[in-house]
């Protein structure tokens, strides 16, 4: 049987996936599943989710400040203007995940986000939130009840890819939806779910 919640030293029951690391617990408690709407914040999260593909999320969290520094605080206009020299700099930056395809995707995606922000501010956020599922009547009871993909994440991935985004498959899209609060997948016995 999978354990879905773990009670921390502070007496709070949390989703079990964050039990082993304080950085993970802080992210779980303050960010994961909390609604955000800013385009720059959306760009940061979708970029980090793409870098996470094939890795654990804690690997990304531990390098988050490195990513912010390396990618100009996720200012889409600045990242879209990155040159080959910037790509080489990123490939030599031990503070991030040095994967050429993911770096290229982040720069490519930044150009799309910058265009969206320039022509219609809020449009990236609006696009992502337009794929929100119908409100739930109850939270998932166990971690096993949380899907990896949904019809909404499949549709979001398709929509993003149609706009030219890279590294945005249905699993990455669903993880992004969880991270930015489009869905709230805190299990029912988690204190965050109870506070929502």
GROMACS elastic network, one bead per residue, 0.5 to 0.9 nm:
[ bonds ]
;  ai    aj funct       b0    kb
    2   142     6  0.80022   500
    2   143     6  0.75789   500
    2   144     6  0.76227   500
    3     6     6  0.74781   500
    3    15     6  0.88366   500
    3    16     6  0.65151   500
    3   142     6  0.78159   500
    3   143     6  0.78260   500
    4    14     6  0.82282   500
    4    15     6  0.58229   500
    4    16     6  0.50754   500
    4    17     6  0.78212   500
    4   141     6  0.80416   500
    4   142     6  0.52409   500
    4   143     6  0.53358   500
    4   144     6  0.81452   500
    4   187     6  0.71667   500
    4   189     6  0.83816   500
    4   190     6  0.86933   500
    5    13     6  0.58815   500
    5    14     6  0.51235   500
    5    17     6  0.80635   500
    5    19     6  0.84166   500
    5   142     6  0.82036   500
    5   143     6  0.85637   500
    5   187     6  0.76072   500
    5   189     6  0.68547   500
    5   190     6  0.64367   500
    6    12     6  0.80771   500
    6    13     6  0.53873   500
    6    14     6  0.54299   500
    6    15     6  0.64697   500
    6    16     6  0.51458   500
    6    17     6  0.86675   500
    6    18     6  0.86010   500
    6    19     6  0.64186   500
    6   190     6  0.84889   500
    7    10     6  0.77746   500
    7    11     6  0.57087   500
    7    12     6  0.52839   500
    7    14     6  0.62307   500
    7    15     6  0.89271   500
    7    16     6  0.85915   500
    7    19     6  0.83065   500
    8    11     6  0.53001   500
    8    12     6  0.55091   500
    8    13     6  0.63991   500
    8    14     6  0.73739   500
    8    19     6  0.74427   500
    9    12     6  0.74964   500
   10    13     6  0.88331   500
   12   190     6  0.77815   500
   12   191     6  0.62678   500
   13    16     6  0.85333   500
   13   189     6  0.67532   500
   13   190     6  0.51123   500
   13   191     6  0.56320   500
   13   192     6  0.86546   500
   14    17     6  0.83079   500
   14    18     6  0.73306   500
   14    19     6  0.74040   500
   14    25     6  0.81318   500
   14    28     6  0.81701   500
   14    29     6  0.82195   500
   14   186     6  0.81726   500
   14   187     6  0.81804   500
   14   189     6  0.75078   500
   14   191     6  0.61189   500
   14   192     6  0.74523   500
   15    18     6  0.62657   500
   15    19     6  0.74531   500
   15    28     6  0.80858   500
   15   142     6  0.89174   500
   15   143     6  0.78681   500
   15   186     6  0.63547   500
   15   187     6  0.62224   500
   15   188     6  0.89889   500
   15   189     6  0.80134   500
   15   190     6  0.56547   500
   15   191     6  0.86133   500
   15   192     6  0.88674   500
   16    19     6  0.53586   500
   16    20     6  0.85438   500
   16   143     6  0.81455   500
   16   190     6  0.88901   500
   17    20     6  0.77751   500
   17    24     6  0.83543   500
   17    25     6  0.89197   500
   17   143     6  0.86461   500
   18    21     6  0.64923   500
   18    22     6  0.80554   500
   18    23     6  0.85315   500
   18    24     6  0.50909   500
   18    25     6  0.52133   500
   18    26     6  0.87198   500
   18    27     6  0.84731   500
   18    28     6  0.67045   500
   19    22     6  0.78923   500
   19    24     6  0.74602   500
   19    25     6  0.66011   500
   20    24     6  0.75300   500
   20    25     6  0.80118   500
   21    24     6  0.51922   500
   21    25     6  0.62860   500
   21    26     6  0.87486   500
   21    58     6  0.84412   500
   22    26     6  0.60853   500
   22    27     6  0.85184   500
   23    26     6  0.51717   500
   23    27     6  0.62173   500
   23    28     6  0.85662   500
   23    58     6  0.79693   500
   23    61     6  0.74126   500
   23    62     6  0.76997   500
   24    27     6  0.51279   500
   24    28     6  0.60520   500
   24    29     6  0.85430   500
   24    57     6  0.86455   500
   24    58     6  0.65613   500
   24    61     6  0.75789   500
   25    29     6  0.59647   500
   25    30     6  0.84838   500
   26    29     6  0.51393   500
   26    30     6  0.59757   500
   26    31     6  0.78585   500
   27    30     6  0.54545   500
   27    31     6  0.52440   500
   27    32     6  0.61468   500
   27    61     6  0.83295   500
   28    31     6  0.58549   500
   28    32     6  0.50032   500
   28    33     6  0.79710   500
   28   186     6  0.88863   500
   28   192     6  0.84693   500
   29    32     6  0.69914   500
   29   191     6  0.86751   500
   29   192     6  0.66826   500
   30    33     6  0.87101   500
   30    34     6  0.74479   500
   30   192     6  0.88842   500
   31    34     6  0.53799   500
   31    35     6  0.83384   500
   31   179     6  0.72622   500
   31   180     6  0.78012   500
   31   181     6  0.85422   500
   32    35     6  0.85258   500
   32   178     6  0.67872   500
   32   180     6  0.66882   500
   32   181     6  0.69155   500
   32   184     6  0.81768   500
   32   185     6  0.88548   500
   32   186     6  0.85393   500
   33    36     6  0.89609   500
   33   177     6  0.81349   500
   33   178     6  0.53632   500
   33   179     6  0.52230   500
   33   180     6  0.57283   500
   33   182     6  0.72820   500
   33   183     6  0.65137   500
   33   185     6  0.67699   500
   33   186     6  0.72721   500
   33   192     6  0.89583   500
   34   178     6  0.84772   500
   34   179     6  0.73058   500
   34   180     6  0.59935   500
   34   182     6  0.82085   500
   34   183     6  0.87920   500
   34   184     6  0.74793   500
   35   179     6  0.82990   500
   35   180     6  0.52694   500
   35   182     6  0.64615   500
   35   183     6  0.85622   500
   35   184     6  0.87658   500
   36    41     6  0.73529   500
   36    42     6  0.76216   500
   36   125     6  0.83440   500
   36   179     6  0.89495   500
   36   180     6  0.54340   500
   36   181     6  0.66252   500
   36   182     6  0.83850   500
   37    40     6  0.88082   500
   37    41     6  0.73118   500
   37    42     6  0.69985   500
   37   122     6  0.77568   500
   37   124     6  0.87737   500
   37   125     6  0.53646   500
   37   126     6  0.78212   500
   37   129     6  0.82299   500
   37   180     6  0.79029   500
   38    41     6  0.52104   500
   38    42     6  0.60939   500
   38    43     6  0.85852   500
   38   122     6  0.67897   500
   38   124     6  0.83322   500
   38   125     6  0.62492   500
   39    43     6  0.60355   500
   39    44     6  0.85865   500
   39   113     6  0.78696   500
   39   117     6  0.72341   500
   39   121     6  0.76096   500
   39   122     6  0.58586   500
   39   123     6  0.74999   500
   39   124     6  0.57012   500
   39   125     6  0.54810   500
   39   126     6  0.88370   500
   40    44     6  0.62357   500
   40    45     6  0.86886   500
   40    73     6  0.88269   500
   40    74     6  0.64687   500
   40    75     6  0.65580   500
   40    76     6  0.71061   500
   40   113     6  0.85583   500
   40   117     6  0.89211   500
   40   124     6  0.89703   500
   41    44     6  0.50786   500
   41    45     6  0.62266   500
   41    46     6  0.85907   500
   41    74     6  0.78555   500
   41   125     6  0.89296   500
   41   180     6  0.87532   500
   42    45     6  0.51752   500
   42    46     6  0.60150   500
   42    47     6  0.83975   500
   42   124     6  0.72976   500
   42   125     6  0.65090   500
   42   128     6  0.85784   500
   42   176     6  0.86196   500
   42   180     6  0.74788   500
   43    46     6  0.52686   500
   43    47     6  0.60076   500
   43    48     6  0.85286   500
   43    74     6  0.67561   500
   43    75     6  0.84292   500
   43    76     6  0.74161   500
   43   109     6  0.84055   500
   43   110     6  0.74892   500
   43   113     6  0.71397   500
   43   124     6  0.81692   500
   44    47     6  0.52242   500
   44    48     6  0.61630   500
   44    49     6  0.86126   500
   44    68     6  0.81882   500
   44    73     6  0.80682   500
   44    74     6  0.55255   500
   44    75     6  0.85996   500
   44    76     6  0.89898   500
   45    48     6  0.50884   500
   45    49     6  0.60584   500
   45    50     6  0.85782   500
   45   176     6  0.66961   500
   45   179     6  0.74315   500
   45   180     6  0.75859   500
   46    49     6  0.50559   500
   46    50     6  0.62414   500
   46    51     6  0.87558   500
   46   168     6  0.80078   500
   46   172     6  0.81395   500
   46   173     6  0.79683   500
   46   175     6  0.89902   500
   46   176     6  0.60611   500
   47    50     6  0.51300   500
   47    51     6  0.63702   500
   47    52     6  0.86548   500
   47    74     6  0.86576   500
   47   102     6  0.86200   500
   47   105     6  0.84650   500
   47   106     6  0.59779   500
   47   109     6  0.81888   500
   47   110     6  0.88684   500
   47   167     6  0.86511   500
   48    51     6  0.50465   500
   48    52     6  0.61054   500
   48    53     6  0.88473   500
   48    57     6  0.89734   500
   48    60     6  0.69051   500
   48    61     6  0.88006   500
   48    64     6  0.80526   500
   48    67     6  0.81492   500
   48   106     6  0.89892   500
   48   176     6  0.89749   500
   49    53     6  0.65149   500
   49    57     6  0.82105   500
   49    60     6  0.84196   500
   49   167     6  0.86586   500
   49   168     6  0.84398   500
   49   172     6  0.61168   500
   49   173     6  0.81873   500
   49   175     6  0.70456   500
   49   176     6  0.63738   500
   49   179     6  0.89265   500
   50    53     6  0.54077   500
   50   102     6  0.69006   500
   50   105     6  0.84101   500
   50   106     6  0.81020   500
   50   166     6  0.83514   500
   50   167     6  0.54328   500
   50   168     6  0.66741   500
   50   169     6  0.89903   500
   50   172     6  0.66192   500
   51    54     6  0.82362   500
   51    55     6  0.79841   500
   51    60     6  0.74514   500
   51    96     6  0.89731   500
   51    97     6  0.69140   500
   51    99     6  0.81788   500
   51   102     6  0.60740   500
   51   103     6  0.82158   500
   51   106     6  0.86578   500
   51   167     6  0.83945   500
   52    55     6  0.50804   500
   52    56     6  0.64103   500
   52    57     6  0.60211   500
   52    58     6  0.89746   500
   52    59     6  0.76701   500
   52    60     6  0.61798   500
   52    97     6  0.86892   500
   52   172     6  0.84978   500
   53    56     6  0.80082   500
   53    57     6  0.87960   500
   53   167     6  0.81433   500
   53   171     6  0.88579   500
   53   172     6  0.70471   500
   55    58     6  0.85069   500
   55    59     6  0.68878   500
   55    60     6  0.80648   500
   56    59     6  0.54886   500
   56    60     6  0.71891   500
   57    60     6  0.52048   500
   57    61     6  0.62796   500
   57    62     6  0.87286   500
   58    62     6  0.60575   500
   58    63     6  0.85949   500
   59    62     6  0.54406   500
   59    63     6  0.66668   500
   59    64     6  0.88003   500
   59    97     6  0.88298   500
   60    63     6  0.51706   500
   60    64     6  0.58892   500
   60    67     6  0.85849   500
   60    96     6  0.79863   500
   60    97     6  0.79795   500
   61    65     6  0.81853   500
   62    65     6  0.77442   500
   62    66     6  0.84679   500
   62    95     6  0.89956   500
   63    66     6  0.51041   500
   63    67     6  0.61999   500
   63    68     6  0.87297   500
   63    95     6  0.58342   500
   63    96     6  0.57573   500
   63    97     6  0.80344   500
   64    67     6  0.50068   500
   64    68     6  0.62153   500
   64    69     6  0.86791   500
   64    95     6  0.83975   500
   64    96     6  0.77766   500
   65    69     6  0.62029   500
   65    70     6  0.84801   500
   65    73     6  0.88338   500
   65    95     6  0.80600   500
   65    96     6  0.88436   500
   66    69     6  0.51903   500
   66    70     6  0.59900   500
   66    71     6  0.84015   500
   66    93     6  0.84666   500
   66    94     6  0.83669   500
   66    96     6  0.57626   500
   67    70     6  0.50092   500
   67    71     6  0.57829   500
   67    72     6  0.83550   500
   67    73     6  0.78120   500
   67    74     6  0.84014   500
   67    95     6  0.68806   500
   67    96     6  0.55651   500
   67    97     6  0.84388   500
   68    71     6  0.52815   500
   68    72     6  0.60520   500
   68    74     6  0.62370   500
   69    72     6  0.54713   500
   69    73     6  0.58456   500
   69    74     6  0.84710   500
   69    95     6  0.88920   500
   70    73     6  0.75998   500
   70    74     6  0.87010   500
   70    89     6  0.86185   500
   70    90     6  0.68026   500
   70    93     6  0.77682   500
   70    95     6  0.80202   500
   70    96     6  0.76580   500
   71    74     6  0.53220   500
   71    75     6  0.74309   500
   71    76     6  0.87243   500
   71    78     6  0.81723   500
   71    79     6  0.61479   500
   71    90     6  0.86547   500
   71   106     6  0.88029   500
   71   107     6  0.88729   500
   72    75     6  0.57141   500
   72    76     6  0.83231   500
   72    78     6  0.66176   500
   72    79     6  0.66041   500
   73    76     6  0.87516   500
   74    77     6  0.86708   500
   74    78     6  0.79694   500
   74    79     6  0.69374   500
   74   110     6  0.83535   500
   75    78     6  0.54793   500
   75    79     6  0.62139   500
   75    80     6  0.85774   500
   75   110     6  0.81727   500
   75   114     6  0.85329   500
   76    79     6  0.50909   500
   76    80     6  0.58661   500
   76    81     6  0.85663   500
   76   107     6  0.83726   500
   76   109     6  0.84341   500
   76   111     6  0.67268   500
   76   112     6  0.85116   500
   76   113     6  0.62827   500
   76   114     6  0.52289   500
   76   117     6  0.86873   500
   77    80     6  0.52002   500
   77    81     6  0.64724   500
   77   110     6  0.69414   500
   77   111     6  0.69665   500
   77   113     6  0.82493   500
   77   114     6  0.53747   500
   77   115     6  0.85629   500
   78    81     6  0.52535   500
   78    82     6  0.67627   500
   78   110     6  0.83528   500
   78   114     6  0.89281   500
   79    82     6  0.52540   500
   79   106     6  0.79834   500
   79   107     6  0.57384   500
   79   108     6  0.86836   500
   79   110     6  0.59058   500
   79   111     6  0.75858   500
   80    83     6  0.86683   500
   80   106     6  0.85204   500
   80   107     6  0.53135   500
   80   108     6  0.66806   500
   80   109     6  0.77687   500
   80   112     6  0.82264   500
   80   113     6  0.86897   500
   80   114     6  0.72628   500
   81   107     6  0.79496   500
   81   110     6  0.87219   500
   81   111     6  0.78682   500
   82    85     6  0.77814   500
   82    86     6  0.55259   500
   82    87     6  0.71926   500
   82   107     6  0.69038   500
   83    86     6  0.50685   500
   83    87     6  0.64285   500
   83    88     6  0.87551   500
   84    88     6  0.62503   500
   84    89     6  0.85669   500
   85    88     6  0.50602   500
   85    89     6  0.61492   500
   85    90     6  0.86347   500
   86    90     6  0.61122   500
   86    91     6  0.85466   500
   87    90     6  0.50894   500
   87    91     6  0.61829   500
   87    92     6  0.87493   500
   87   100     6  0.79667   500
   87   103     6  0.71325   500
   87   104     6  0.75620   500
   87   107     6  0.88365   500
   88    91     6  0.50410   500
   88    92     6  0.64286   500
   88    93     6  0.87732   500
   89    92     6  0.52514   500
   89    93     6  0.62522   500
   90    94     6  0.83765   500
   90    95     6  0.89694   500
   90    96     6  0.76982   500
   90    97     6  0.87471   500
   90    98     6  0.68215   500
   90    99     6  0.89404   500
   90   100     6  0.86631   500
   90   103     6  0.74448   500
   91    94     6  0.81410   500
   91    96     6  0.86138   500
   91    97     6  0.82889   500
   91    98     6  0.50310   500
   91    99     6  0.70098   500
   91   100     6  0.68080   500
   91   103     6  0.80044   500
   92    95     6  0.89229   500
   92    98     6  0.71256   500
   93    96     6  0.60587   500
   93    97     6  0.80561   500
   93    98     6  0.70028   500
   94    97     6  0.72492   500
   94    98     6  0.72956   500
   95    98     6  0.86622   500
   96    99     6  0.89297   500
   97   102     6  0.84984   500
   97   103     6  0.85590   500
   98   102     6  0.80766   500
   98   103     6  0.74303   500
   99   102     6  0.54138   500
   99   103     6  0.61157   500
   99   104     6  0.86004   500
  100   103     6  0.50681   500
  100   104     6  0.60133   500
  100   105     6  0.84461   500
  101   104     6  0.51632   500
  101   105     6  0.60805   500
  101   106     6  0.86654   500
  101   167     6  0.89673   500
  102   106     6  0.61267   500
  102   107     6  0.87020   500
  102   166     6  0.85370   500
  102   167     6  0.73856   500
  103   106     6  0.51351   500
  103   107     6  0.64181   500
  103   108     6  0.85989   500
  104   107     6  0.52521   500
  104   108     6  0.60576   500
  104   109     6  0.84680   500
  105   109     6  0.58226   500
  105   110     6  0.83241   500
  105   165     6  0.76495   500
  105   166     6  0.55295   500
  105   167     6  0.67967   500
  106   109     6  0.51052   500
  106   110     6  0.60151   500
  106   111     6  0.88106   500
  106   165     6  0.89513   500
  106   166     6  0.79576   500
  106   167     6  0.86862   500
  107   110     6  0.50294   500
  107   111     6  0.66141   500
  108   111     6  0.54120   500
  108   112     6  0.68545   500
  108   113     6  0.89977   500
  108   164     6  0.85095   500
  108   165     6  0.74767   500
  108   166     6  0.77059   500
  109   112     6  0.51122   500
  109   113     6  0.62022   500
  109   114     6  0.85185   500
  109   164     6  0.75643   500
  109   165     6  0.53952   500
  109   166     6  0.66907   500
  110   114     6  0.59138   500
  110   115     6  0.85097   500
  111   114     6  0.50690   500
  111   115     6  0.62262   500
  111   116     6  0.86308   500
  112   115     6  0.51791   500
  112   116     6  0.62226   500
  112   117     6  0.86199   500
  112   163     6  0.76202   500
  112   164     6  0.73121   500
  112   165     6  0.72889   500
  113   117     6  0.60130   500
  113   118     6  0.84469   500
  113   123     6  0.88681   500
  113   124     6  0.69346   500
  114   117     6  0.50610   500
  114   118     6  0.59941   500
  114   119     6  0.85643   500
  115   118     6  0.50912   500
  115   119     6  0.60913   500
  115   120     6  0.82200   500
  116   119     6  0.53713   500
  116   120     6  0.56284   500
  116   121     6  0.67054   500
  116   122     6  0.80476   500
  116   123     6  0.61908   500
  116   124     6  0.66944   500
  117   120     6  0.53353   500
  117   122     6  0.65245   500
  117   123     6  0.66869   500
  117   124     6  0.74024   500
  118   121     6  0.62096   500
  119   123     6  0.86247   500
  120   123     6  0.56033   500
  120   124     6  0.86985   500
  121   124     6  0.78331   500
  121   125     6  0.88426   500
  122   125     6  0.53898   500
  122   126     6  0.59838   500
  122   127     6  0.85262   500
  123   127     6  0.58653   500
  123   128     6  0.85224   500
  124   127     6  0.50670   500
  124   128     6  0.62840   500
  124   129     6  0.86005   500
  125   128     6  0.52295   500
  125   129     6  0.60795   500
  125   130     6  0.84219   500
  126   129     6  0.51472   500
  126   130     6  0.58987   500
  126   131     6  0.89299   500
  127   130     6  0.51637   500
  127   131     6  0.71265   500
  127   156     6  0.81431   500
  127   159     6  0.83968   500
  127   160     6  0.85746   500
  128   131     6  0.57298   500
  128   132     6  0.74681   500
  128   156     6  0.68511   500
  128   160     6  0.87821   500
  128   177     6  0.76585   500
  128   182     6  0.78682   500
  129   132     6  0.53086   500
  129   177     6  0.83567   500
  129   182     6  0.62040   500
  130   133     6  0.86968   500
  130   156     6  0.85933   500
  131   152     6  0.55831   500
  131   153     6  0.73668   500
  131   155     6  0.72587   500
  131   156     6  0.61092   500
  131   177     6  0.87907   500
  131   182     6  0.80486   500
  132   135     6  0.83078   500
  132   152     6  0.68260   500
  132   153     6  0.87648   500
  132   177     6  0.79825   500
  132   182     6  0.55402   500
  132   183     6  0.69124   500
  133   136     6  0.82894   500
  133   151     6  0.87787   500
  133   152     6  0.64076   500
  133   182     6  0.79178   500
  133   183     6  0.74089   500
  135   138     6  0.89050   500
  135   183     6  0.85665   500
  136   139     6  0.69187   500
  138   141     6  0.84125   500
  138   188     6  0.75173   500
  139   142     6  0.89350   500
  139   184     6  0.77928   500
  139   185     6  0.68450   500
  139   186     6  0.69489   500
  139   187     6  0.57961   500
  139   189     6  0.87191   500
  139   193     6  0.72210   500
  140   143     6  0.72013   500
  140   144     6  0.84288   500
  140   145     6  0.56002   500
  140   146     6  0.65159   500
  140   185     6  0.66585   500
  140   186     6  0.72007   500
  140   188     6  0.57659   500
  141   144     6  0.82852   500
  141   145     6  0.66337   500
  141   146     6  0.88180   500
  141   186     6  0.89901   500
  141   187     6  0.54677   500
  141   188     6  0.52329   500
  141   189     6  0.73494   500
  142   145     6  0.53426   500
  142   146     6  0.73325   500
  142   187     6  0.58972   500
  142   188     6  0.76100   500
  142   189     6  0.87270   500
  143   146     6  0.54441   500
  143   147     6  0.86826   500
  143   185     6  0.86038   500
  143   186     6  0.85761   500
  143   187     6  0.67015   500
  144   147     6  0.75887   500
  145   187     6  0.87028   500
  146   149     6  0.89887   500
  146   185     6  0.67340   500
  146   187     6  0.85028   500
  147   150     6  0.67517   500
  147   174     6  0.85733   500
  148   170     6  0.82537   500
  148   171     6  0.57073   500
  148   172     6  0.87605   500
  148   174     6  0.66846   500
  148   175     6  0.76409   500
  149   152     6  0.80227   500
  149   153     6  0.59088   500
  149   154     6  0.69172   500
  149   170     6  0.58050   500
  149   171     6  0.52182   500
  149   172     6  0.84951   500
  149   173     6  0.79961   500
  149   174     6  0.57186   500
  149   175     6  0.84112   500
  150   153     6  0.51271   500
  150   154     6  0.62270   500
  150   155     6  0.85803   500
  150   170     6  0.76528   500
  150   171     6  0.84545   500
  150   174     6  0.71365   500
  151   154     6  0.51041   500
  151   155     6  0.62128   500
  151   156     6  0.86399   500
  151   170     6  0.86828   500
  152   155     6  0.50366   500
  152   156     6  0.60697   500
  152   157     6  0.85586   500
  152   170     6  0.86018   500
  152   173     6  0.88981   500
  152   174     6  0.80252   500
  153   157     6  0.59800   500
  153   158     6  0.84056   500
  153   169     6  0.82868   500
  153   170     6  0.50849   500
  153   171     6  0.71754   500
  153   172     6  0.82888   500
  153   173     6  0.53310   500
  153   175     6  0.87329   500
  153   177     6  0.76505   500
  154   157     6  0.52197   500
  154   158     6  0.61882   500
  154   159     6  0.86166   500
  154   169     6  0.74708   500
  154   171     6  0.80507   500
  154   173     6  0.75141   500
  154   174     6  0.81257   500
  155   158     6  0.50723   500
  155   159     6  0.60893   500
  155   160     6  0.86212   500
  155   170     6  0.78337   500
  156   160     6  0.60844   500
  156   161     6  0.84695   500
  156   168     6  0.86852   500
  156   169     6  0.87125   500
  156   170     6  0.73691   500
  156   173     6  0.65299   500
  156   174     6  0.84526   500
  157   160     6  0.51581   500
  157   161     6  0.60318   500
  157   162     6  0.84702   500
  157   165     6  0.87531   500
  157   168     6  0.55883   500
  157   169     6  0.52758   500
  157   170     6  0.52373   500
  157   171     6  0.85414   500
  157   172     6  0.80779   500
  157   173     6  0.57213   500
  157   174     6  0.86165   500
  158   161     6  0.51368   500
  158   162     6  0.60569   500
  158   163     6  0.87444   500
  158   168     6  0.84335   500
  158   169     6  0.78184   500
  158   170     6  0.79868   500
  159   162     6  0.51039   500
  159   163     6  0.65565   500
  159   164     6  0.89298   500
  159   165     6  0.89038   500
  160   163     6  0.51872   500
  160   164     6  0.65344   500
  160   165     6  0.53980   500
  160   166     6  0.80788   500
  160   168     6  0.70475   500
  160   169     6  0.89786   500
  160   173     6  0.89982   500
  161   166     6  0.65084   500
  161   167     6  0.86255   500
  161   168     6  0.69955   500
  161   169     6  0.82873   500
  162   165     6  0.73659   500
  165   168     6  0.66831   500
  166   169     6  0.82592   500
  167   172     6  0.76037   500
  168   171     6  0.78746   500
  168   172     6  0.55464   500
  168   173     6  0.58129   500
  169   172     6  0.53504   500
  169   173     6  0.59872   500
  169   174     6  0.86222   500
  170   174     6  0.60762   500
  170   175     6  0.86075   500
  171   174     6  0.51328   500
  171   175     6  0.62345   500
  171   176     6  0.85686   500
  172   175     6  0.50888   500
  172   176     6  0.61232   500
  172   177     6  0.85952   500
  173   176     6  0.50348   500
  173   177     6  0.61811   500
  173   178     6  0.87125   500
  174   178     6  0.62344   500
  174   179     6  0.85899   500
  174   183     6  0.85599   500
  175   178     6  0.50876   500
  175   179     6  0.61531   500
  175   180     6  0.87626   500
  176   180     6  0.61996   500
  176   181     6  0.84866   500
  176   182     6  0.83294   500
  177   180     6  0.54988   500
  177   181     6  0.61194   500
  177   183     6  0.57933   500
  177   184     6  0.85175   500
  178   181     6  0.53415   500
  178   182     6  0.60697   500
  178   183     6  0.50635   500
  178   184     6  0.60514   500
  178   185     6  0.65642   500
  179   182     6  0.77672   500
  179   183     6  0.81093   500
  179   184     6  0.84582   500
  180   183     6  0.77579   500
  180   184     6  0.88236   500
  181   184     6  0.56162   500
  181   185     6  0.86356   500
  184   187     6  0.86678   500
  184   193     6  0.78362   500
  184   196     6  0.89930   500
  185   188     6  0.86619   500
  185   193     6  0.81178   500
  186   189     6  0.81678   500
  186   190     6  0.61861   500
  186   191     6  0.85413   500
  186   192     6  0.67443   500
  186   193     6  0.53623   500
  186   194     6  0.89350   500
  187   190     6  0.54692   500
  187   191     6  0.88454   500
  187   192     6  0.86107   500
  187   193     6  0.64753   500
  188   191     6  0.81591   500
  188   192     6  0.87399   500
  188   193     6  0.57911   500
  188   194     6  0.68344   500
  189   192     6  0.85304   500
  189   193     6  0.70070   500
  189   194     6  0.69681   500
  190   193     6  0.53571   500
  190   194     6  0.64339   500
  190   195     6  0.88091   500
  191   194     6  0.50019   500
  191   195     6  0.61495   500
  191   196     6  0.87200   500
  192   195     6  0.50650   500
  192   196     6  0.62594   500
  193   196     6  0.52077   500
